[in-house]
Amino acid sequence: MDSAFDDLLAANARYAESFTLAGFDGVAHAGVAVVTCMDSRIDPLGMLGLAPGDAKIFRNPGGRVTDAALEALVLGVHLLGVDRVLVVPHTRCAMASSTEAELRNRVAAASGQDASWTRWSVVPDQVAALRDDVARVRSHPLVPDRVAVGGFLYDVDTGRLTQLV
């Protein structure tokens, strides 16, 4: 086995000693789904005052409503108790402050390999992208009107959410 994971496995063993979610049904008990960025400065449950079991979380670079995010939201709405959806990009996001060329160059420099063939979903205008993403969820034929969908910006320096859509 790879020792690179020893610290994480030890932490998991401590976590499992007081594990309380055994037998949990997998439903979002607060009825919430969150689409947000993969940025490690974001604690999706903590920022909303929620706990494990309360929400479905979908994360990707930039916090965009991708096809995979829509798939997760439709499943959440119809099978997992979701009736509120928050789309949450954040301040100081690399996907919103870099061009595709800049990301290619940075990845190429870090990897030592040609990255000219890669495609990155940069976000030149976060507010416009957020409006588009919220509209995409609201207009999906399998997301009923009874589901509340909102667009928010998370400030990584204050921990505050601001509703923009």
C-alpha positions as CSV (number, residue, x, y, z in Angstrom):
1,M,0.0,0.0,0.0
2,D,1.0,3.6,-0.6
3,S,2.2,5.3,2.6
4,A,1.2,8.7,1.2
5,F,-2.3,8.1,2.6
6,D,-1.3,7.0,6.1
7,D,-2.2,10.3,7.8
8,L,-5.6,10.3,6.1
9,L,-6.3,6.6,7.0
10,A,-5.4,7.3,10.7
11,A,-7.7,10.3,10.7
12,N,-10.4,8.2,9.2
13,A,-10.0,5.6,11.9
14,R,-10.5,8.3,14.6
15,Y,-13.5,9.6,12.7
16,A,-15.0,6.1,12.4
17,E,-14.7,5.6,16.2
18,S,-17.6,8.1,16.8
19,F,-19.4,7.7,13.4
20,T,-23.1,8.5,13.8
21,L,-24.4,8.2,10.3
22,A,-24.7,4.5,10.0
23,G,-28.0,3.5,8.4
24,F,-28.6,7.0,7.1
25,D,-31.1,7.1,4.3
26,G,-29.1,9.5,2.0
27,V,-32.0,12.0,1.7
28,A,-31.1,15.7,2.0
29,H,-32.9,16.3,5.3
30,A,-32.8,20.1,5.0
31,G,-34.0,19.8,1.4
32,V,-30.9,21.6,0.1
33,A,-28.6,21.1,-2.8
34,V,-25.5,23.2,-3.4
35,V,-23.5,23.6,-6.6
36,T,-20.2,25.3,-5.7
37,C,-16.5,25.4,-6.5
38,M,-14.0,22.8,-5.5
39,D,-12.0,25.5,-3.7
40,S,-10.8,24.3,-0.3
41,R,-11.7,27.6,1.3
42,I,-15.4,26.7,0.9
43,D,-17.1,24.6,3.6
44,P,-20.5,24.1,1.9
45,L,-22.3,22.7,5.0
46,G,-20.7,25.1,7.5
47,M,-21.4,28.3,5.5
48,L,-25.1,27.4,5.6
49,G,-25.3,26.2,9.2
50,L,-26.0,22.6,8.0
51,A,-24.6,19.2,9.1
52,P,-23.9,16.0,7.3
53,G,-27.1,14.6,6.0
54,D,-28.7,17.9,5.4
55,A,-27.7,18.7,1.8
56,K,-26.4,17.3,-1.5
57,I,-23.2,19.0,-2.6
58,F,-21.8,19.1,-6.1
59,R,-18.4,20.7,-6.6
60,N,-16.4,21.5,-9.7
61,P,-13.9,24.2,-10.8
62,G,-15.8,27.5,-10.9
63,G,-18.9,26.1,-9.3
64,R,-20.7,26.0,-12.7
65,V,-24.0,24.2,-13.5
66,T,-22.5,21.6,-15.9
67,D,-24.4,18.7,-17.4
68,A,-23.2,16.5,-14.5
69,A,-24.4,19.1,-12.0
70,L,-27.8,19.1,-13.6
71,E,-27.9,15.4,-13.5
72,A,-27.2,15.5,-9.8
73,L,-29.8,18.2,-9.2
74,V,-32.5,16.3,-11.1
75,L,-31.8,13.1,-9.0
76,G,-31.7,15.2,-5.9
77,V,-35.1,16.9,-6.6
78,H,-36.9,13.7,-7.5
79,L,-35.2,11.0,-5.3
80,L,-33.4,12.7,-2.5
81,G,-35.7,15.4,-1.0
82,V,-34.2,18.5,-2.6
83,D,-36.5,21.5,-2.8
84,R,-34.0,24.3,-2.7
85,V,-30.9,24.7,-4.9
86,L,-28.1,27.2,-4.3
87,V,-25.6,27.9,-7.0
88,V,-22.5,29.4,-5.3
89,P,-19.4,30.6,-7.1
90,H,-16.9,32.6,-5.0
91,T,-14.6,35.6,-4.9
92,R,-11.0,35.3,-5.9
93,C,-11.7,32.2,-8.0
94,A,-8.9,31.1,-10.4
95,M,-11.5,30.1,-13.0
96,A,-12.8,33.7,-12.9
97,S,-9.5,35.5,-12.7
98,S,-7.6,33.6,-15.4
99,T,-7.9,33.1,-19.1
100,E,-7.9,29.7,-20.7
101,A,-4.4,30.4,-22.1
102,E,-3.1,31.4,-18.7
103,L,-4.4,28.2,-17.2
104,R,-2.9,26.1,-20.0
105,N,0.5,27.8,-19.5
106,R,0.3,27.3,-15.7
107,V,-0.5,23.7,-16.0
108,A,2.2,23.2,-18.7
109,A,4.7,24.8,-16.4
110,A,3.7,22.8,-13.4
111,S,3.5,19.5,-15.3
112,G,6.4,20.0,-17.7
113,Q,4.2,18.8,-20.5
114,D,2.3,20.3,-23.4
115,A,-1.1,21.4,-22.2
116,S,-2.2,23.3,-25.4
117,W,-4.8,20.7,-26.1
118,T,-6.6,21.2,-22.7
119,R,-9.9,23.1,-22.4
120,W,-10.7,24.9,-19.2
121,S,-14.1,26.3,-18.3
122,V,-13.0,29.8,-17.4
123,V,-15.6,32.3,-16.2
124,P,-15.0,35.8,-17.7
125,D,-18.1,37.3,-16.0
126,Q,-19.1,35.5,-12.8
127,V,-22.4,37.4,-12.5
128,A,-23.5,36.7,-16.0
129,A,-22.4,33.0,-15.6
130,L,-24.4,32.8,-12.4
131,R,-27.5,34.2,-14.0
132,D,-27.1,31.7,-16.9
133,D,-26.6,28.8,-14.5
134,V,-29.6,29.7,-12.4
135,A,-31.7,30.0,-15.5
136,R,-30.4,26.7,-16.7
137,V,-31.6,24.9,-13.5
138,R,-34.9,26.8,-13.4
139,S,-35.7,26.0,-17.0
140,H,-34.8,22.3,-16.9
141,P,-37.9,20.3,-17.8
142,L,-37.2,17.9,-14.8
143,V,-36.8,20.7,-12.2
144,P,-40.4,21.6,-11.2
145,D,-41.4,25.2,-10.4
146,R,-41.9,24.3,-6.7
147,V,-38.0,24.0,-6.4
148,A,-36.5,27.3,-5.2
149,V,-33.3,28.1,-7.1
150,G,-31.0,31.0,-6.1
151,G,-27.6,32.3,-7.2
152,F,-25.2,33.5,-4.5
153,L,-21.6,34.7,-4.3
154,Y,-19.5,33.4,-1.5
155,D,-16.8,35.8,-0.2
156,V,-13.7,33.7,0.8
157,D,-12.4,36.5,2.9
158,T,-15.5,37.1,5.1
159,G,-17.5,33.8,4.8
160,R,-20.5,35.8,3.7
161,L,-23.0,34.8,1.0
162,T,-24.7,37.4,-1.0
163,Q,-27.7,36.5,-3.1
164,L,-27.4,37.9,-6.7
165,V,-30.1,35.9,-8.5
